[in-house]
Amino acid sequence: MLAEPTTISLHPHHCSDVEALSVNTARMLAMDQVAIAKSGHYGFPLGAGAIVHTLFAHHLRFNPEDPAWLNRDRFVLSAGHGSAMLYAALHLAGYDLSVEDLRDFRQWGSKTPGHPERGDTPGVEVTTGPLGQGVANAVGLAIAEEYLRSRLGPNVVDHRTWVLASDGDLMEGIAYEAAAIAGKLELSHLCVVYDDNDVVIDSRASETMDSDGIVEAFRALGWHVVDAVDGMDVGGLSRAFTEAAAESQRPTLVRVRTTIGAGSPLTDDRLSHSGAPSAADLAATRAHLGLDGYAPFEVPAEVAQFWAAVREGNKAVYDAWETRTACAGGAESLLSPEEMVAACVEVLEVLEAPAGAEATRASSGAVLDAIAPYAPFLLGGSADLAGATFARLSDGGVFGPAERAGQNIRFGVREHAMGAIANGITMHSVLRGFGGTFLMFATYQANALRMAALQECPSIHIFSHDSVLLGEDGPTHQPVEVLPFLRSIPHMQVLRPADFYETKVAWKLALQEQNRPTCLVLSRSDLPQLDHSVQVGSAEDGAYLLVPVEDPEVVLIATGSETHLAVEAARTCGRRAAVVSVLDVERFSTLPTEALERLAPAAVPRVVVEAAHPMSWYRVLRPTDRCVGVTDFGASAPAEVIAERYGFTVEHLTDVVDEVLRG
């Protein structure tokens, strides 16, 4: 028997019969997907179906024939576990997502994975699943929209970003980091729809948080709030979304009261959150939704006609936009990142190194300042560490309510949101988002970094203060395990330059990369400019012979701030010692045998030196090789004392070379 809560409706209302049928069709399509996959989440789609329908039918501007349309409204399902609902909506809206694709829900290689994945499914803006990430990504999308509107004009860019978030999303700290930024920046084209169904996996959501407190928190952070909308009231939802769109000063939170599993035998039961419905529950739900006369995955003809009319209306908006932008030469000619990257590379090719020693964080800052006039596509900032990380464009202005064309974003001490927002900026269209903090605090933004790599998002993440050798700040700020962690993320480009030349190359690789995020790992301490006059190969290859020798007895392999130590040890050790400088350990470790042989011959002992945990080097080191690394926390002391204690001295490296050669 179906429960019927008295305060929240289970049936679509304040809409036409065909719209009610469309809402129920989408809800049933979602449940059919979960049923055929024998796994998934159907409770959320049954409760939130009217929200998604109302947005797609009445408030989102999109063109399924051009999913990458620059001026489309963005919809982010932050509650990614409700993916079956999104796929149902995209199918009805006319995207390239067939019934067969819905039947392949959660199957190998399908266009309908268990959580939405950007690039797999047309119409999916960002990959979501880890709760809260989508909220922060959407703030990045909204920032990008404001910035591009200021640069290109509202005739080219003038759209909204909509988010559907769950109780779980708004329990995550990243949501509040991002919401605070959005409130201060007055991102009025951003609306978060809060699906308040008072259910989480273990209990009632109200046992762990107060949803009224969530509303008040957003209000305190500078958001406009539309409260207590019935989740099945299509007319009421549309009025709430219209109010959100009319707000011109603040982002908007719309709280919608829903019932998880609405219309199923597990109505308002947390057990409907995940798992496949039984055959009996599936049949009972189909009957309750008035679809017992239709086969699984069948779309009633009148529903298909309704969505054809929606598409026709959106196509008229799209055609009008194309007419406007054609008069201006089109959006791509106004902002061509490929041409601008090429211009930046030309600048880098002739940019000269300073005469003396310089920290690579400062070298990175010099690179940014040099390319800034050619790089309006760069938009980002630091977690309150611009002066320490040099993650800023000196003449780029500060992005804010009064200056939408500013390229520097003041994220505050919010590393996790910063990473996810940089991803959102990058995934909007033609921009490259960047963020900067100390390497130790990459652990705060770990999930944002992983999500960037997962969805092939080429955001740029700048990390300074890269090892125990930063000195007196001590072990709380001295990363040991972070470099190996970053390198272990698939499809993440991690670059640790040794001097100005390598920093220039690192930025070139980061700017040219289109399918991977980049982590630039930079030193706090000044480093000497290395002699590149006799090198063989290029840092662009990931590794090169910085000091080549004939018939080497030993090869010293180093990265970043330890490279100059390797060079000096090679010079003074009294052996035929070659030095390989490694900018990208992953590329070096996966070189073809022939290429690796040219750098580090198999018959020659290897000594790796890097002020980090040695686990990154497992594919390079053999049992008879040695690694001078760090396997314990650092300490608070001057950098030179730490270097002595941990063995990062020329004398110790020379001793290690002797030990290796003695066998």
KAKA-V497257 format. One record per residue. PHI is phi in degrees with one decimal (NA if undefined). OMEGA is omega in whole degrees, -180 to 180 (none if undefined). Layout:
phi=PHI omega=OMEGA
phi=PHI omega=OMEGA
This chain:
phi=NA omega=-176
phi=-84.9 omega=176
phi=-73.8 omega=180
phi=-129.7 omega=178
phi=-56.2 omega=-175
phi=-83.6 omega=-173
phi=-99.3 omega=-178
phi=-128.8 omega=-177
phi=-72.5 omega=174
phi=-106.0 omega=-175
phi=-121.5 omega=176
phi=-60.6 omega=179
phi=-149.1 omega=-173
phi=54.3 omega=177
phi=-157.1 omega=178
phi=-70.6 omega=178
phi=-59.8 omega=-178
phi=-69.2 omega=177
phi=-69.1 omega=176
phi=-60.0 omega=178
phi=-65.4 omega=179
phi=-65.5 omega=177
phi=-57.9 omega=-178
phi=-68.6 omega=177
phi=-63.8 omega=179
phi=-64.3 omega=179
phi=-61.0 omega=-178
phi=-73.0 omega=175
phi=-59.7 omega=179
phi=-65.2 omega=-179
phi=-67.3 omega=177
phi=-62.0 omega=178
phi=-61.6 omega=-179
phi=-63.6 omega=-178
phi=-65.5 omega=-177
phi=-72.3 omega=178
phi=-80.0 omega=-176
phi=61.9 omega=175
phi=-166.6 omega=179
phi=132.4 omega=-175
phi=-137.1 omega=-179
phi=-107.1 omega=-178
phi=-63.6 omega=180
phi=-63.1 omega=179
phi=-58.9 omega=180
phi=-65.3 omega=-180
phi=-81.4 omega=-172
phi=-103.2 omega=-175
phi=-57.1 omega=-178
phi=-69.5 omega=177
phi=-61.8 omega=-177
phi=-64.9 omega=178
phi=-58.6 omega=-176
phi=-62.9 omega=178
phi=-62.8 omega=-176
phi=-68.3 omega=-176
phi=-79.9 omega=-169
phi=-127.4 omega=-170
phi=-128.7 omega=179
phi=-90.8 omega=171
phi=-101.0 omega=-177
phi=-155.9 omega=176
phi=-138.6 omega=-178
phi=-58.8 omega=179
phi=-78.0 omega=177
phi=-140.2 omega=-175
phi=-60.6 omega=-179
phi=-95.6 omega=179
phi=-47.1 omega=-175
phi=-57.9 omega=-172
phi=-99.9 omega=176
phi=-69.7 omega=168
phi=-71.1 omega=178
phi=-97.7 omega=174
phi=-118.3 omega=-179
phi=-116.9 omega=174
phi=-89.2 omega=-179
phi=-64.1 omega=175
phi=-79.1 omega=-170
phi=-61.9 omega=178
phi=-64.6 omega=177
phi=-87.8 omega=-173
phi=-56.5 omega=-179
phi=-59.8 omega=177
phi=-66.7 omega=180
phi=-64.1 omega=180
phi=-63.4 omega=177
phi=-62.4 omega=-180
phi=-65.1 omega=180
phi=-65.7 omega=176
phi=-62.3 omega=-180
phi=-65.0 omega=-177
phi=-75.2 omega=174
phi=101.7 omega=175
phi=-69.1 omega=-178
phi=-74.3 omega=-178
phi=-143.7 omega=-172
phi=-86.2 omega=174
phi=-59.4 omega=178
phi=-63.0 omega=176
phi=-63.7 omega=177
phi=-64.1 omega=178
phi=-65.7 omega=180
phi=-89.7 omega=-179
phi=-49.1 omega=176
phi=67.5 omega=180
phi=-104.6 omega=-177
phi=-55.7 omega=174
phi=73.1 omega=-176
phi=-80.0 omega=175
phi=-87.7 omega=-177
phi=-129.6 omega=-179
phi=-69.0 omega=-175
phi=-59.8 omega=172
phi=-127.4 omega=-175
phi=-60.1 omega=-180
phi=-126.5 omega=177
phi=-59.6 omega=-180
phi=97.5 omega=178
phi=-85.6 omega=-171
phi=-127.9 omega=177
phi=-61.8 omega=-178
phi=99.6 omega=177
phi=-88.8 omega=-175
phi=-80.3 omega=-178
phi=-142.5 omega=175
phi=-77.8 omega=180
phi=-131.5 omega=-177
phi=157.6 omega=171
phi=-64.6 omega=-168
phi=-63.5 omega=-180
phi=94.6 omega=-178
phi=-59.7 omega=-178
phi=-63.6 omega=177
phi=-60.3 omega=-178
phi=-69.9 omega=175
phi=-56.3 omega=-178
phi=-65.1 omega=175
phi=-61.6 omega=176
phi=-63.1 omega=177
phi=-60.7 omega=-179
phi=-68.8 omega=175
phi=-62.1 omega=179
phi=-60.1 omega=180
phi=-63.8 omega=179
phi=-62.1 omega=-178
phi=-63.0 omega=-178
phi=-67.4 omega=177
phi=-63.3 omega=179
phi=-70.0 omega=-177
phi=-83.5 omega=-173
phi=-103.2 omega=-179
phi=95.1 omega=-176
phi=-68.0 omega=175
phi=-68.7 omega=-179
phi=-100.1 omega=-179
phi=-129.3 omega=177
phi=-165.9 omega=-176
phi=-135.4 omega=-177
phi=-119.2 omega=175
phi=-119.9 omega=-178
phi=-115.2 omega=-179
phi=-128.0 omega=170
phi=-110.5 omega=-174
phi=-121.2 omega=-179
phi=-102.0 omega=173
phi=-54.0 omega=-178
phi=-63.2 omega=177
phi=-55.2 omega=-174
phi=-90.6 omega=164
phi=-91.9 omega=-176
phi=-72.7 omega=-179
phi=-61.4 omega=-178
phi=-60.5 omega=180
phi=-62.1 omega=-178
phi=-79.6 omega=172
phi=-56.9 omega=-177
phi=-69.1 omega=-179
phi=-64.1 omega=178
phi=-63.0 omega=178
phi=-64.3 omega=-179
phi=-61.0 omega=179
phi=-65.6 omega=180
phi=-65.2 omega=-179
phi=-85.2 omega=177
phi=54.5 omega=-178
phi=-82.6 omega=-172
phi=-71.9 omega=178
phi=-90.2 omega=180
phi=-111.8 omega=175
phi=-134.7 omega=174
phi=-102.8 omega=176
phi=-97.4 omega=-176
phi=-95.1 omega=177
phi=-82.0 omega=-175
phi=-97.3 omega=179
phi=-105.7 omega=175
phi=57.7 omega=178
phi=-135.9 omega=166
phi=-124.8 omega=-170
phi=-62.2 omega=-173
phi=-88.8 omega=-169
phi=-168.9 omega=165
phi=-66.8 omega=178
phi=-59.3 omega=-178
phi=-67.1 omega=175
phi=-76.9 omega=-177
phi=-120.3 omega=177
phi=-160.3 omega=179
phi=-109.3 omega=-177
phi=-65.2 omega=173
phi=-63.4 omega=177
phi=-66.1 omega=177
phi=-61.2 omega=180
phi=-59.5 omega=-179
phi=-67.9 omega=178
phi=-63.4 omega=179
phi=-64.5 omega=178
phi=-61.4 omega=179
phi=-66.7 omega=179
phi=-85.0 omega=174
phi=96.0 omega=180
phi=-96.1 omega=166
phi=-76.9 omega=-177
phi=-125.4 omega=169
phi=-111.5 omega=-165
phi=-112.5 omega=165
phi=58.6 omega=174
phi=-89.7 omega=176
phi=-71.5 omega=-175
phi=-67.8 omega=176
phi=-109.8 omega=180
phi=-90.1 omega=-175
phi=-60.5 omega=178
phi=-64.7 omega=178
phi=-65.4 omega=176
phi=-61.1 omega=-178
phi=-64.3 omega=177
phi=-64.8 omega=179
phi=-63.5 omega=-179
phi=-70.3 omega=175
phi=-65.9 omega=177
phi=-63.3 omega=178
phi=-62.0 omega=-179
phi=-68.8 omega=-179
phi=-81.1 omega=-180
phi=-67.9 omega=-173
phi=-109.8 omega=-175
phi=-118.8 omega=-171
phi=-135.9 omega=167
phi=-67.9 omega=-175
phi=-122.7 omega=168
phi=-108.6 omega=174
phi=-109.5 omega=177
phi=-88.8 omega=-179
phi=-118.9 omega=178
phi=-83.5 omega=180
phi=-130.1 omega=178
phi=-123.4 omega=179
phi=-63.2 omega=178
phi=68.1 omega=-174
phi=-55.4 omega=178
phi=92.7 omega=179
phi=-105.6 omega=175
phi=-60.7 omega=177
phi=-104.3 omega=176
phi=-54.6 omega=178
phi=60.7 omega=-179
phi=-120.2 omega=-179
phi=-62.8 omega=179
phi=-67.3 omega=177
phi=-81.3 omega=-178
phi=-60.6 omega=-175
phi=-141.0 omega=-178
phi=101.3 omega=-178
phi=-81.4 omega=176
phi=-73.5 omega=173
phi=-71.3 omega=178
phi=-60.1 omega=-180
phi=-67.1 omega=179
phi=-65.6 omega=179
phi=-64.4 omega=-179
phi=-66.7 omega=-180
phi=-64.3 omega=179
phi=-67.0 omega=180
phi=-59.9 omega=180
phi=-67.7 omega=-178
phi=-64.4 omega=180
phi=-86.4 omega=178
phi=75.9 omega=-177
phi=-119.6 omega=-178
phi=-68.4 omega=176
phi=-88.1 omega=-177
phi=-116.3 omega=179
phi=-75.8 omega=173
phi=-54.0 omega=178
phi=69.2 omega=179
phi=-85.4 omega=178
phi=-108.8 omega=179
phi=-56.8 omega=-176
phi=-59.0 omega=-178
phi=-68.2 omega=175
phi=-69.6 omega=177
phi=-60.5 omega=179
phi=-66.8 omega=178
phi=-58.5 omega=-178
phi=-72.5 omega=174
phi=-63.4 omega=178
phi=-68.2 omega=176
phi=-60.8 omega=-180
phi=-61.9 omega=-179
phi=-62.6 omega=178
phi=-64.5 omega=179
phi=-68.9 omega=178
phi=-65.4 omega=177
phi=-64.1 omega=177
phi=-63.5 omega=179
phi=-61.7 omega=-179
phi=-63.2 omega=179
phi=-64.6 omega=177
phi=-63.8 omega=180
phi=-60.9 omega=178
phi=-64.2 omega=180
phi=-62.5 omega=-175
phi=-72.4 omega=177
phi=-61.8 omega=179
phi=-65.0 omega=-180
phi=-98.9 omega=180
phi=91.3 omega=178
phi=89.7 omega=-176
phi=-65.8 omega=-175
phi=-65.4 omega=-180
phi=-72.0 omega=179
phi=-78.9 omega=-178
phi=-146.6 omega=-177
phi=-106.3 omega=-177
phi=-64.3 omega=-180
phi=-61.8 omega=180
phi=-65.7 omega=-179
phi=-70.3 omega=176
phi=-61.8 omega=178
phi=-60.2 omega=178
phi=-65.1 omega=178
phi=-63.4 omega=-180
phi=-63.0 omega=177
phi=-59.8 omega=177
phi=-63.0 omega=-178
phi=-64.6 omega=-178
phi=-61.1 omega=-177
phi=-108.3 omega=-179
phi=-71.8 omega=-174
phi=-92.9 omega=178
phi=-74.2 omega=174
phi=-67.9 omega=-177
phi=-71.8 omega=-174
phi=-112.3 omega=-179
phi=-65.7 omega=-179
phi=-157.3 omega=174
phi=-64.4 omega=-179
phi=-68.4 omega=173
phi=-64.5 omega=177
phi=-71.3 omega=176
phi=-61.7 omega=178
phi=-62.5 omega=177
phi=-62.0 omega=178
phi=-65.3 omega=177
phi=-62.2 omega=180
phi=-59.5 omega=180
phi=-65.9 omega=-179
phi=-69.2 omega=-177
phi=-89.9 omega=-173
phi=-51.7 omega=-179
phi=-63.2 omega=-177
phi=-107.5 omega=-171
phi=-129.6 omega=174
phi=-67.1 omega=178
phi=-80.2 omega=178
phi=-86.8 omega=-178
phi=-147.8 omega=-179
phi=177.9 omega=-177
phi=176.5 omega=-176
phi=-129.6 omega=175
phi=-87.7 omega=179
phi=63.9 omega=-177
phi=-138.4 omega=-177
phi=-60.6 omega=-179
phi=-72.2 omega=-179
phi=-94.9 omega=-178
phi=-102.6 omega=-175
phi=59.8 omega=178
phi=-86.7 omega=180
phi=-159.7 omega=174
phi=-105.2 omega=-167
phi=-55.4 omega=-178
phi=-108.1 omega=-174
phi=-87.0 omega=-177
phi=74.4 omega=-178
phi=-107.3 omega=178
phi=-68.3 omega=179
phi=-171.5 omega=-178
phi=-56.9 omega=-178
phi=-94.1 omega=-177
phi=-143.6 omega=-177
phi=-76.2 omega=180
phi=-92.4 omega=178
phi=-66.7 omega=-176
phi=-99.9 omega=-179
phi=-104.1 omega=-180
phi=-105.4 omega=176
phi=-91.7 omega=-175
phi=-76.4 omega=-171
phi=70.9 omega=-178
phi=-81.7 omega=-175
phi=-142.4 omega=-173
phi=-62.0 omega=-175
phi=-63.8 omega=179
phi=-63.1 omega=180
phi=-56.3 omega=180
phi=-61.6 omega=-179
phi=-70.5 omega=178
phi=-67.8 omega=176
phi=-58.6 omega=176
phi=-62.3 omega=-179
phi=-61.9 omega=177
phi=-58.1 omega=-177
phi=-67.6 omega=-176
phi=-80.1 omega=179
phi=-62.4 omega=-177
phi=-174.7 omega=-169
phi=-113.5 omega=-176
phi=-94.6 omega=173
phi=-123.5 omega=177
phi=-80.3 omega=176
phi=-140.2 omega=177
phi=-144.1 omega=-178
phi=-141.6 omega=174
phi=-160.7 omega=175
phi=-76.5 omega=-177
phi=-58.9 omega=-179
phi=-59.0 omega=-175
phi=-89.2 omega=168
phi=-60.6 omega=179
phi=-67.3 omega=175
phi=-65.8 omega=-175
phi=-107.5 omega=-173
phi=-55.0 omega=-176
phi=-68.6 omega=177
phi=-64.0 omega=178
phi=-65.2 omega=180
phi=-63.4 omega=-180
phi=-66.5 omega=176
phi=-61.5 omega=-180
phi=-66.7 omega=-178
phi=-60.5 omega=-177
phi=-103.2 omega=174
phi=54.6 omega=-178
phi=-97.0 omega=-173
phi=-83.1 omega=174
phi=-69.5 omega=-175
phi=-120.4 omega=-176
phi=-121.7 omega=-173
phi=-100.8 omega=-179
phi=-126.3 omega=175
phi=-105.8 omega=179
phi=56.2 omega=-159
phi=-92.8 omega=-177
phi=-161.4 omega=176
phi=-62.9 omega=-177
phi=-75.9 omega=176
phi=-71.6 omega=170
phi=100.8 omega=-161
phi=-64.5 omega=-179
phi=-60.9 omega=171
phi=86.2 omega=-170
phi=-65.1 omega=178
phi=-65.6 omega=-177
phi=-113.3 omega=-176
phi=-101.4 omega=-178
phi=-72.0 omega=176
phi=-119.5 omega=-174
phi=-95.4 omega=-169
phi=-72.7 omega=179
phi=-57.3 omega=177
phi=-59.4 omega=178
phi=-60.9 omega=-179
phi=-61.2 omega=-179
phi=-68.2 omega=-179
phi=-81.0 omega=179
phi=-75.3 omega=180
phi=-58.9 omega=175
phi=64.0 omega=174
phi=-108.0 omega=177
phi=-90.7 omega=-178
phi=-114.8 omega=-174
phi=-122.1 omega=180
phi=-122.3 omega=-175
phi=-77.2 omega=-176
phi=-101.6 omega=-179
phi=-163.4 omega=-176
phi=-61.4 omega=180
phi=-56.6 omega=-178
phi=-68.3 omega=177
phi=-66.2 omega=175
phi=-58.8 omega=180
phi=-63.4 omega=180
phi=-59.5 omega=178
phi=-66.0 omega=177
phi=-59.9 omega=180
phi=-64.0 omega=180
phi=-64.6 omega=-178
phi=-68.7 omega=-178
phi=-80.1 omega=-178
phi=-71.4 omega=-178
phi=-110.6 omega=-171
phi=-127.9 omega=179
phi=-142.1 omega=169
phi=-72.9 omega=179
phi=-124.3 omega=170
phi=-108.1 omega=175
phi=-97.5 omega=-174
phi=-107.7 omega=-165
phi=-124.7 omega=-176
phi=-88.2 omega=169
phi=-83.6 omega=-173
phi=-84.4 omega=177
phi=-66.9 omega=179
phi=-125.4 omega=179
phi=-69.4 omega=173
phi=-77.3 omega=-175
phi=-78.1 omega=177
phi=-85.4 omega=-178
phi=-102.6 omega=-172
phi=-71.1 omega=-178
phi=-115.9 omega=-176
phi=-62.1 omega=176
phi=-117.4 omega=-176
phi=94.8 omega=-176
phi=-137.8 omega=175
phi=-61.0 omega=178
phi=-61.5 omega=178
phi=-82.6 omega=-178
phi=96.0 omega=178
phi=-159.3 omega=-179
phi=-156.9 omega=177
phi=-80.5 omega=178
phi=-76.1 omega=177
phi=-124.5 omega=178
phi=-83.5 omega=174
phi=-139.9 omega=176
phi=-75.8 omega=174
phi=48.3 omega=-175
phi=-64.9 omega=173
phi=-87.5 omega=-177
phi=-152.7 omega=176
phi=-118.5 omega=174
phi=-92.3 omega=-177
phi=-120.5 omega=-174
phi=-143.8 omega=174
phi=-131.3 omega=169
phi=50.4 omega=-171
phi=-70.6 omega=178
phi=-92.1 omega=-175
phi=-64.9 omega=-179
phi=-66.2 omega=175
phi=-65.8 omega=179
phi=-63.4 omega=179
phi=-61.5 omega=-178
phi=-68.5 omega=178
phi=-65.2 omega=178
phi=-62.1 omega=-178
phi=-72.0 omega=-171
phi=-105.8 omega=-171
phi=-78.4 omega=179
phi=76.1 omega=178
phi=-120.1 omega=173
phi=-80.2 omega=-173
phi=-113.3 omega=173
phi=-91.7 omega=178
phi=-126.5 omega=173
phi=-105.7 omega=174
phi=-95.1 omega=-176
phi=-112.1 omega=175
phi=-84.6 omega=-175
phi=-130.3 omega=-176
phi=-62.9 omega=-178
phi=-62.7 omega=180
phi=-66.2 omega=178
phi=-62.2 omega=-176
phi=-69.8 omega=-176
phi=-112.3 omega=177
phi=-62.6 omega=171
phi=-57.4 omega=-175
phi=-53.7 omega=-178
phi=-63.7 omega=180
phi=-68.0 omega=179
phi=-64.7 omega=-179
phi=-63.0 omega=179
phi=-68.4 omega=-179
phi=-88.6 omega=-176
phi=-139.3 omega=-177
phi=-54.4 omega=-175
phi=-61.3 omega=-177
phi=-82.1 omega=-174
phi=-107.2 omega=177
phi=-60.3 omega=-179
phi=-121.9 omega=173
phi=-126.0 omega=178
phi=-96.9 omega=175
phi=-130.8 omega=178
phi=-157.1 omega=-178
phi=-81.2 omega=179
phi=-157.5 omega=177
phi=-62.1 omega=-172
phi=-74.7 omega=-171
phi=-62.5 omega=178
phi=-63.1 omega=-167
phi=-102.3 omega=-173
phi=-64.0 omega=180
phi=-87.7 omega=-177
phi=-106.1 omega=-175
phi=-83.8 omega=172
phi=-102.6 omega=-177
phi=-55.3 omega=-177
phi=-91.6 omega=178
phi=-84.4 omega=180
phi=-130.9 omega=175
phi=-131.0 omega=171
phi=-95.4 omega=-176
phi=-136.7 omega=-177
phi=-132.2 omega=180
phi=-121.6 omega=177
phi=-139.5 omega=177
phi=-64.6 omega=179
phi=-79.7 omega=-177
phi=-154.5 omega=177
phi=-89.5 omega=-179
phi=-170.1 omega=174
phi=-57.4 omega=-175
phi=-57.6 omega=-177
phi=-68.3 omega=177
phi=-69.1 omega=178
phi=-61.9 omega=179
phi=-58.2 omega=179
phi=-65.4 omega=-176
phi=-67.7 omega=-176
phi=-98.1 omega=173
phi=87.0 omega=180
phi=-95.6 omega=178
phi=-132.8 omega=178
phi=-62.2 omega=-178
phi=-63.5 omega=-179
phi=-68.4 omega=178
phi=-62.5 omega=178
phi=-62.5 omega=177
phi=-62.5 omega=-179
phi=-64.8 omega=176
phi=-58.4 omega=179
phi=-61.0 omega=-180
phi=-61.7 omega=-179
phi=-64.0 omega=-178
phi=-73.2 omega=175
phi=-74.7 omega=179
phi=78.4 omega=none
